[in-house]
Amino acid sequence: MKIHEYVDMGARTTYRVGGRARYGLTIDSEADAHDVAEWINGHGLAPVVIGRGSNTVVADGDHDLVVIDIDMEPQLTLEHRGDRWSVRVGATWALPQLARQLADNSVGGFAWAVGVPGSLGGAVVMNAGGHGGEMSHCVVAVQVLDMTTGSVDWRSAEELHFAYRHSALRSTQVVLAADVSLPEGSPGDLRAQMSEIVTWRREHQPGGRNAGSVFRNPPGDHAARLIEAAGLKGLRVGGAEVSTKHANFIQALDGATASDVRELIGRVRDEVMAHSGVLLQTEIKFVGFPQEWA
């Protein structure tokens, strides 16, 4: 287990704004699990997993937190069972790379993930999805490290209580690996499907510094439609702006701060509520902000 001081969290998020954690711990094997729990309990600091930072806003300044990094080998094993594949995959895999690797091995059902910029571990925790697919459709079980006890065990999909952009995993638990069940697929067809997804996202979603969709879609509606209907496209707070290309994206422009991003998210939520009576819920994880934004 490697220990670092004053770890820059904000720069590791896709917004690239925000401050530092007092410490960082790097786990490169299951054997580190007990040491991690002992260290965290001994220092009394809350652990935070940033991963690839694709759905996270870190508050400005320094924070009495410890960032946990998983630096384990990106495991991938495939076993053919009838007309399906049983796959064990390490949590550090980037979803776009994993989607392409599976397609090359004739594994279908995961092409949707080619456009999601997070890691496998983070995708399990938030039940990430898009283009008709999500993690709950394929997860059989996950290997979880509990950072408060040092235990490492496997949890079934039923124990995770998956819901829309949600699982029962807590902030003190880290996904190390997952077992998934996926159908057979044609590499050529899967590559074509992924190409269509990438093209669609480029045409309909902005690039640059953002965290993807900020708000969850309310039942029977779309957050982007509600935000646009409230006339909020292009709304700015400091260096943060509601995208003019997709209203449910917030861009961090040059000079933006985490406070700008958070304040703009709050403005959008309040103004949509005033305009349509719908209280939007965020998909974003807030680190270092007051509890109401956690």
N, C-alpha and C positions, 0 to 999 in steps of 0.2 A: 504494500500500500504506500503510495507516494503522497506526501503532504506539501502543499504550496500555500503561500501567504498572499493576501490581497489579489484575488483572482478577478479579472475583468469579466463580469457576467454580461453586461450590456452589449459589448462588442461581439459576443458569440450568438446573439439573437439575430433574426433576419431584419429586425428594425435597426439594429446597430446603434441603439441609444441606451443610456442607463449606466449604473454604477458597478461597484466591486463588492465581492464577498470577502469576509475576513480570512477564510481558509478555503482550500480546495483539496479534495481527496480523490485519488485515482485508483480505481479497482481494476486489476488485470487478471483476477482469478477468483473462483468461488472461495478459495482459502482465505481471502481478505475479509470475508463477511463478518467473522467474529471481531476482528480488529477494528473494522469500520464502526460497528455498534458500540464497542468499548470506547473508542475515541469520541464519538458523538455524545454518548452519555456522560463521559468525563468532562467534556467542555461545555455541555449545556446549550449547544447551538442547534438551531433548526436546520435540517438538511434540505437541500434543493437540488433537483435534477434538471439541468437545462437541456441536455441532449443537443439536438441541432437547432434549438431555439426558434423553431418555426411558428410557434403560437404563444410566444411569451413576451411580456413587457416587464423590464426590470427598472425599478425606480432609480432616479439619479442619486449619486452620493455613495458612501460606504455603508455596508450592512453587516450586522453581526449574524452571518449565516455561513454555512459550509456547503460549497458546491460539490456534488458527487459526479464524477466522470466514470463511465464504463469504458475500459480500454481492452476488452476481451476480444479474442479472435472472432471475426464475423462468420460464425458457424452456419453451414448449410448442408443438410443431408436429405436425400430423396429416396423414398421407397415406394415402388409401384404396387398398388393393391387393387386388383380388379381393374375397373375403369377410372380409378382415382389415384392421386398421389398423396402420400403421407410425408409431410415436410417438417423438419425441425430447423428452425432458423434463429440465429443469434440476434439480440436486440439492437446491435449497433448498425445493422444494415440500413442504408438509405433506401427509402421506399422506391424511388425511380430505378435505382440500380438493381434492386431485388426483383422488381417487376420484369425487367429485361432479362435478368439471369434465369428466372423461372420460365419465361417464354422460350428462351433458347433451349431449354430442357423439356419442351412440350408440356409444360404445366400451365393450365389455364386458370381463369377465375380471379386473376390478380392484376390484370392489365389496367384497371381503374387507378391503381396506385402510382402509375408512372408520372402523374401530375401533382403528386402530394410531396412536398419538400422535407418531410420529417423522417424520423427513424422508425424502425419497426417497434421498438419499445414504447416510444411516445404514442404511436398509432394505436397500440393496444390500450394504453391508459385512457385515451380520449375516444376510443372507438372511431378512429378516423375513417373517412369514406368519401366517395364522390363517384359520379358517372354510373350510378346504380349498384355500386359495391361498397362494402365496409368490412372492418375487421371481424365483427360479430358473425359474419356469414361464413367464415372459414376457421376461426380459432377453435381448437379442441381443448388445449390446456396451455398454461403459461408457467414458467419458472420465475419465482418471485423472491427477491432478497428483502427482508424486513430489516431496515437500518437501525431500529431501536432494540431488536433482540439478537440480531446476527443470524437468524434462521434463514435457510434457503429451502423452499419447498415448491411443489407443483400444485397449481389451482386449476380446477376444471372451468370450462367456459360458463357452466351454470353458476359457479361460485362468484364469477365476476359481475353478474347482474348487468349485462350490457344494456344500454339504452342509447338514445340519440346523443352522440358526442359525449358519452359518459360510460364509466365503469366504476365498480366498487373499490378499485385500488386507491389507497391513500397516498398522501404526499411523502410519507416515510417508507413507501414500498417501491422497489425498483424492479422492473421486468428485465430478466437476464436472457431469456429465450422463450420461444413459443413453438408449440406443435400445431400445425394447420393441416386441414384436409382440403384438397383442391382437385378439380376435374382435369382430365386430359385436354390438351389443346394443340392446335396446329401452329408451329412457330411462325409460319408465314401469315396466317390469319391474325395471330396475336400481335405481330409487329405492325400490321396494317391498322389494327384497332388502336394500338398505342400511338401511332402516328396521327390518327384522327383526333385523339384526346389532346395530344400536345398542341396540334394546330388550333383546336377549338379554344384551348386555354390562352394561347397567344393572342387570338382574335378578340376574346371576350374579357380577359383579366389583365390587369397591369403588371408590369415587371417592377424592378426597383426594390426599394426597401419597404417591405410590408410583411404582414403575418397572415396573409390569406384572408379568409372570411372572418370578420370581427364578431359578428352576431350570429347566433343560431337562427335558423328559419323557424318562425312560429308555426303552429299547426295550420295547414291549409294555406299558407302564404309564404312570401319570400322577404327576408330582411331587406334585400337590395331594393325591391319595389317600394317598400314602406319608406325607406330613406330617401329615395328619389322623389316619391310623391310629396314628401315634406320639403322639397326644394333644397336639399342639403348637398347635392353634388358640388364639389369645389369649395365647400366650407373649409376655412382654415383657422387653426389656432397656432400661432407661432410658426414653427416649421412643419407642422403636421397638417395634412390635407385629406379630405374625403375624395377618393379617386373620381375623376370625371369619366372614367372608362367603366368602372364597376362600383356602385355606390356602397357595397358592403366591404370595400377595401379602404384602409387608411394608409396613406403614404407618409413615410418620414423623409422629408426633403432636407437639403443642406441646412445645417444649423438647428435641426430639430432636437428637442430634448424628450425624455420620457414623460415629463410633466405635460408637455404639449400633446403627446399622443393620448395620455390618460384623460386630459381635460376635453379633448375633442371627442373621444369615445363617450364621455359623460354628456356632452352637449348634444350629440346625435341621439343618444338614448332618451334624453329629456324632451327634445323637440319632436321626435317620432311619437312619444307618449302624448304630447300635447296635440299633435295633428291627427293621430289615428286612434288613440286610446290603447295602443299595444305597447307593453313594456318589453323591450328587446332584452334578451339574455346573451351575455358574451360567451364566445368560445375561447377567449384569450385567458391565459394564466398570468396573474399579476403577482410579481415578486417584489417585496419590500414596500408595498403601498399599505395604507390603512386597511383594517380588516374588511371593510365593506367592499374593497376592491380585490380581495384575496381570491 
